[in-house]
Structures are given as structure tokens and as C-alpha cells.
């Protein structure tokens, strides 16, 4: 689960810069990302002479003129390189509540972005095209990080989408508030007992929330699931058609008990218990929250949307406690509508390769992207999980190391440890419905001192079980 439109202006500015590369080329004879996967430009996507038109999502609206123009410039570049493919940009952005109706009504773009959360359910419902053959033609097809690619695969290993960005959950903390509480900002907490201890100290010293928790618009369930994973629990067990809801597991019980203690025993969570993703970021940037859990890429939005003081920011990994503890991972994948023809599928994968993947696999494209981000005063260098392997991530980091403009040293507790943490995907079935159900549980624990955690989880588990059984 994540925002689908973060620092879009910077991304579009980077796209504009990348368009300058088209006329140059690298001169390599080996296949490169962005060239259609066959080492040469413009084969028409489905045959030398076959003309094809596809629509693509996430065109910025007319009110964002600069980013829209940059997007359209990238489209023009692609069409020049692939003269038999016509691109029709669409302002469509993923919305789980309207997706099925748009798919049934034929208004969905040929390619579209959506979160990791929904991949497995969409595959099972036949809402994505099988693009295995097209992806296998890409020069990096065998290099994907398996734990990332699996969110876009069925049980047989067939591929229905391409991961374009990934993140792991982390603990964001305010270094200035740490200092005010007599805590060392270079030594963030490494256990949940320490998180509680630090939260209490921050609240006592500053009068602000030492720790805050999202609780609405599905974010409460998302973060509670993150806590559950970190304590060794799982919200669902099984795969495919054999998935069982397990919301009332020991890890979730421990997570809610921790929240109850920080809220009611320590009074360390402030007085706002209806945060969501946007409002908690705003409060954190304003110095009203000492610590909170969120995706590792949140710093980008804290800069572009909330004007955070970089000196105040710190990022570390979540403490993992329990035999099966792991870190929840998420991100964005790009798929193709299921009724796309063979030619449309081929053209769609070419577009994804060109628009999304080139900056991950080519030094020249990565540098152009980085230079454009820096020129637009957008963050560069925020830690991320590798779409490919750890070695490729290190290599791509090295390409742009001299341009990094984020306080990377303050993020090193995360960057140095995240690849050693087991990555656990979001619940495979009805994840957003599960999160919505758990929002109410989190809110109850934070607003009712006598909330019965066991009873709340029993009810939530029953409700989610019914949803899973309904398909």
C-alpha cells in the first residue's frame, strides 16, 4: 500500500531529461532497457509492419502543465523510436473502488499502475494479461529480485505485470526530538521495548506524540499488519485458493497490546488517533511526532509535500522479534488489461521497458534521471529495495552517488540492514478489505481504554474470513 502519485513533478522532469538521450544512444550492441528488448529501436510491437495503438495511465492533469508536457515529450520520444506504435496517454490513476467497473466498461488504459497489494487477487480474477512471453524477451528478464517479482506471478510462475518500484517498511524518527529527550539520534531503538521507552521519553520532554499510529483509510490495518509481521505473526496463511484469515494471531495481539500500553499506560501517543498517510506525514514534518512506521520512500514526500527540515530526519529498520518475523514490503507494478491483443501486449511491454525500467538498468538513463531530479530540487538517494538484485542496486547507487542530495548518513541504520531482513509480501487475498476491517480495531484500542482486543480480533477475523470465502 502506498501513494500512487509521489513527487510526480520531479519524475516528469526526469522524464524530460531522459528524452534528450534518444538521439544519442549508447552505441552498445547488447540489448538495453528502453529499446524494446531486442537491441534495436522501433520494430512496431507485434511485427515489423503491424501498426498498433495503446493507451497508458498516469498522464498528469492539465492543471500540472509542466509535468504533463514532460510526460507527453516522453511519449513523443517513444513514438519516434517505435513508429508503428501510437500512444494515447490517459489521466487514469489506480482506484480499487472503481477498477472492476472500468475494466468491465472498457475504459481502462492498456497499461496501468497498481500497488503490490492487489496483484495476486487481480491475477486470480483474470483481470490482467499474461505477459510472460513478452517479459522473457527483455534482456533483464532473469535478473528480477524473486521476492519482488512473485507479487506479479501466479503459482505456475507466469508473469502478469512488471514491478517498477519497491520499498520496505521502516521506522521514521525525529532526530531533534530525540536530542530534546536526551536520546542519541545515531542510536535509534533496536527492540519494541526500546521503541516504547523512547516514545515515553520524547512525549515527556516535548509534550508531543512520542509515537504515532495511522488508523483510517486502510492505513491502520496496513501498519498493524506491518507490526504483526515484525512480531512474527501473519494475517493470512496459505496460497492460491487455500487462504485462511489469521488476524487473531499472537503477533497481532502483541502489536495491539503495545499500542494500548503506549496510549493508555504511558500517554505517549499524543491526542490525534485518526491519522492517515498524508496527515501523519504532515504532523511528523511539523515536529509533532517523534516516531512512526511507514514505507522507506516516505522521505521523498516529506520533502516535496511537507517541507521537512532534513536535519530532523532519521530512518532505521523495524525491530524484528520472533521466529518468523519479517518486514512488510510493497511497491508499484504495471500491468496490461486482460483483453489486450498480442500486438498490444508487445507494445505495452515495450512502453513499460522504455518509460519505467531504463533508469534502473542503464547508467546513462540513470544519470539523466538523477540530474533532472536534483535540478528540480527533488530528493535523490532515498533507500529503496532492489527490483533486481542487491549487486545491481549497489551498482545503480554508485552511478548517481555524487548527485545524492538526501541526508543519507541519517538513513544508514536502514540502508545497511534492510537487505538482511526477510521480506514478507502483503496479505495475498482481499488485502485492502482486511486493512479496512483492522482500521476499526486500531481505532478502538486507541480510543477505548477498556477495548477487548481478543473480541475485536475475533470479529475482524470472522468478517475477513467471510470475504475470502466469497471470493
N, C-alpha and C positions, 0 to 999 in steps of 0.2 A: 504494500500500500504506500503510495507516495503522490505528491503533487505532480500532475502531468504537464504543468507549464511553469518551469522554474528558469529564471534568468534567460527568458526567451530572446530578449533583445540582444544579449551577448552572443547567444547561439547563432542568431541570424546574422549578426555582424561577422561572426566567424565564417558562416556560410558565404558571405560576400567575399571575404578574403580568399577562401578556398576556390572561388570561381576564377580567380586570377591564375590558378595553376593549370587550367585546362589547355591553354595554348602552349604551355611549356613541355609537360610530360617529363618523365624521369629517364626515358631512354632505355629502361630495362626491358629485356625480352621476356622475363618471367612474368606470370600473371600477377596483377596487383589489384587490391581492393579498389573499387570505384571505376574499373574499366569493363565491367560486365562479367568478370570472372574468366575471361578467355584470352587475356593478354592483348586484346585489340579493342578499339572503340567501335561501337555502332554496328552490331550485327542485326538490329531490328527486333530482338527479343522473341524468338519463336521461328526464325527463319530469315534468310537474307532479304527476301522480297516482301515479307508479310508486314503490313502496317498494322499497328495496334495502338489503342488509346486506353490509358488507365488513369484513375483518379487517386490522389494521395492526400492524406489527412494533415491537420495541424498548420494550415495556412493562417498566419496571423490576421486578425481583422483589419479593416480599413482604418480604424482609429489608431492603429500602431503602424503608421506609414513606413517608417524606416525598416522595421523588421519584416514587414510584408514585402517591400521592394527587394530586400536581401534574399528572401525565400524565392521570389519569382526570378531573381537573377540566377539562383542555383538551378531552378527548373530549366531556364533557357540554356544554361551550360550543358545540362544533361541531354536536352533535345538536340543540341548541336552535335554532341558526341554520339548520339543514337538517333539518327534522322528518321528512322522508321517507327519511333515511339513518340507518342504525344502524351504529355502530362496535363491533366486537369486538376489543379490544386483545389482543395476543399478546406473550409474552416472547421470541419468536424473535429471534435475532441472527445475522447472516451468518456462515456457516461453509462454506468452499469444499468441504470434505471430505464434507459431508452434504447440500449443496444439491440435487444431482440426485435423490437418493433421496427427499427431502422433496417435491420438485416432482412426481415420479412417483407418490408415495403420496398426494398431495392434501392434505398437511399444511402447505404453505407459505401464509403470510398473503397477502391480496390485494395489499397494498403491503409492500415490504421495502427496507431499505438494503443497499447493497453498494459495494465500492470501485471506483474508476475502472478498476483493473487488469482487471477481469473483464467489463466492458461489451461489448466487441466480440465476445468468444467467446460470450457468452450470446445476443447478437443473432443470430450466425451459427447457433447451435444451436436457435433458435426458442424460447428459454426466457424471453422477455419479450413482453408485449403491445405491439403498435404503438399508441401513444397520440398519434400526430401530430395527429389531428383535435381531440382534447381539449386538447392543449397550445396549439394555434394559437388557441383561444378565449380564452386568458389575455391580459390587457392588456399584458403584458411579453414576449410570445412572440417578438417580433422584436428584443429587446434583449439576448439572451444573448451572452456572450463566445463567439465561434465556436470558438476553440481549446479551450474548456471543453465546450461543447455537443457537439462532434464525438465525444466518448467515448461518447455515448449515441445516436449516429446510425449508420445503415447507409450504404453507398456512395451510395444514392439520396437521402440526406438525411432519411429518415423517422426519427421520434423514438421511442425505446423506454424512456426514463427521463428524469428531471429532475435536473440537478446541483444540490446544495444547499450544498456547501462545497468549497472548492478551496485547495490550498496549493502552494507551490514549495519545492524543497529549498534549504536554506541551511547555512551554517557557523556552528555554535554555539560560543561560546568563553567561557572563564572570565576575566573582567577582572582579578580579584585575582591569578590565577596569571600573567597577562601582566605585571602590575606586579612580581611577585616575580622574574620572569625579565628585568626591565629593558626590557620591551616596552611600547609605547604602546597602551593599550586602545581609544583613539579612532582608531587607525590599524591595523585588522585586515589580514591578508595579502590581497594582490590577485593573487597568482600561486601556482601549486603549488610552485614553488621556495621561495617565502616560507613557505608552509604547512609545508614540511619544515624550513626554518630555524627557524621559531618553535617547532615541536614539539620540536626538539632542545634549544632554549634552555630551554623550560619543563621538560622532563624533567631537564635538568642542574641547574636551580635548585631544583626542588621534589621530585625523586625520584618523581614521579608520571608517568602517561602524558601526554606532550605532545599526542598524537593517538591516538584510539581508533577501532576499526572494528567494526561489527556483523558477525556471521559465522554465525548459526544461525537456525532457524525462518524461513527465507526472507529474513531481513533482510540477510545477507551479499550475496546476489545483487542485492537491491534497491539497496543502497548502491554496490556495484560497478557496476551499471548507471548510477547517478547519476554516478559518477566518469567512466565511459565517455562519457556524453553531454557532460560538461563538457570532455572532451578531444577532442570531435569525432567519436566513434565511435557505432555503433548496434548493438544486439543482434539486431535483425531488420530485414530490408528487404522492401518490398512491402506490398500491402494485400489484403484480402479472401481469396480462395483462393490467391493468389500471394504467399505469405510465405516467406522463406528465413531460416534461422538464420545469424547472422554473429557469433557470440560471440567468434571468434578474430580480431577486427578490431584494427587498430593502437591504437585508443583504449583498449580493454580491456587490451592488452598493456602500454601505458604506465601505466595505472592500477595494475595488479598490480606492475609494477616500482617504482612509487612506494611502494607498501605494503611491498615487500620491502626497499627502501632504509631506510625509517623504522624497520622492525622489526629488521633484521639489521645494517645498517651503523651506524645512529645509536642503536640501542637506545632509541628514543623513544616506544614504544608500550606500555610497562608490561609486565605479565605475565599479563593476562587476555585470551585470544583467543577467548572463547566468549560474547561479548556478544550480546544481542538487544535489541529496542526497549525493554523495561522495565528491564532490568538496566543498560544503558548510561545511561539517564536517571538511574537511581538513583546510579550512580557519578559522573556529572557533577555532580549536585546536591550530592554529598558532597565535592566538591573533589578527586576522584581522576582527573579527565580534563580536559586543557586545551582540547581542540578535538575536535569530531566533527560528522558530517554527519547531518542529519535534516530532517523537514518543518518549515516555518516556524511551524507552530502548536504545536510541542513545548512552548513555554514554559507553555502552559496546564496541561499535565500535570505539568511540573516544579514548578509551584506547588501544585496540588491534590493531587498524589500523592507528591511528593518534598520538599516544604517548602524549596525552593531559596531562598537569600539573593538577593533581587532585585539587590542591589548587585554581585553577582558575575557577572551575566549579560550577554552580548553576542551580537549576531546580525548577520551580514553575508552578502552573496551569495557564491555559489561562484565562484571564478575560472573564466573560460571561455577555453579556448585551443584554437585550431584553426578551420578554415574553417566547419565545420558544428556548432560547439559550441553547446550549449543546456542549459537547466535542466530536469530532470525535474519534471513536475507530477503531482499526484494529488488525491484527494479522495473525496467520498461522493456517490453518486447514488441516487435512489429510483425503483424500477420497479414494474411491475404484472405479476402472474402471467399467463402467456400464454392461459389458458383463461377469463379474466375476460369476462363478458358486456359488451355495450355500456353497460348501466346501471352495472355495476360499475366499468368503466373511467372513466366520467364521475365517479362518486362518488369513486373513488380519486384522480383528479387534483384534485378539489376539496379532498380531505383534504391532499394534498401542498402545494397552494397555501396552504391555511389554516395548517397546522402548521409547515411549513418556510420558506415564502417570504415571509410577511408582514413579518417583521422585516428583510428585505433590501430591501423596496420601499416601505415606509410609515414615515414619520418617527415617528408616534405609537407604532406597534408596536416600532420600533427603540429608542425611548427607554424604553418599558416593559421591554423585554428587558434593556437596559443597566442600568437602575436595579435590576432584580432580581438581575443578576449581581453588581453592586457590593455590594448588601445582603447577599449570600451570601458575600462576600469572595472571589469568583471573579474571575479575570483578565478584563479588558476592554481591547481595543485592540491585541491581538497582530496583527501584519501578516498579511494573507491575500491571495490572488489574487481578482480580481473575477469573480463569477458572471456579471455583466453587463459593462458597460464600465468603463474607468478613470474616466470622469466620474461614473458612478453610485457607484462605490466611494468617490471623494472626497466626494461628497455625503453618503453614509451615514456616512462617517467624521466629517464635520462635525456631523451630528445629535447624535452622542454624545461629541464631543471633550471637553466639560467633565467627563465622567464617567470618562475613561480612567484606569486605575489600575495600568498596567504601566509599566516604565521605558522608555518609547517612545524617548527620546533615545538609549538604548543599543542600539536596534534600527534606528535610522535608516540605517546603512550598507546594510541590507537593503531597508527600505521605499522608500528613494529610488532604488534601482537595479533592483529586481526586475521592474518592468513594462517595462524596456528589454531584458531578457534574453529570447531566444527560448524559448518554452515547448515542450517535447517530451513527448508522452504516453508512458506506459509501453508496453513491447512489446505489440503487438496480439494475439498468439496465444500461449496457454499461458504467460502471464507468471509465474504462481506456480510452475509446474513449472520454468521457466527459472531463477527465483530459487533454488529448492531445489537445482538442479544446480550453480549457481555458489557456493552455500554451501560445498560441499566444496572448490572451487578456492581460495576465500579462506582457509579453514582450513589448507589445505596450504601455501600461501605463508607464512602467519604462524607455522606450527609446524615447517616443514621448511626449513632454510637452503638445501638443495640442490634444492628443488622445481623441476621443469621446467615453466615457465609455458606454453611453446608446446604441450607434450604435454598438459598439463591442459586447456587451452582446446580443443585438437583433439578430445579425448574428450568434453568437455562439449558442444561444438557438434554432434558426431555424435549424442549422446543426445537433445538437444533437437530436432534435425532429424527424428529418428525419431518423436518425439512429435507434431510438427507434421504430418508425413505421415499419422499415424494419425488425425488429426482430433480 
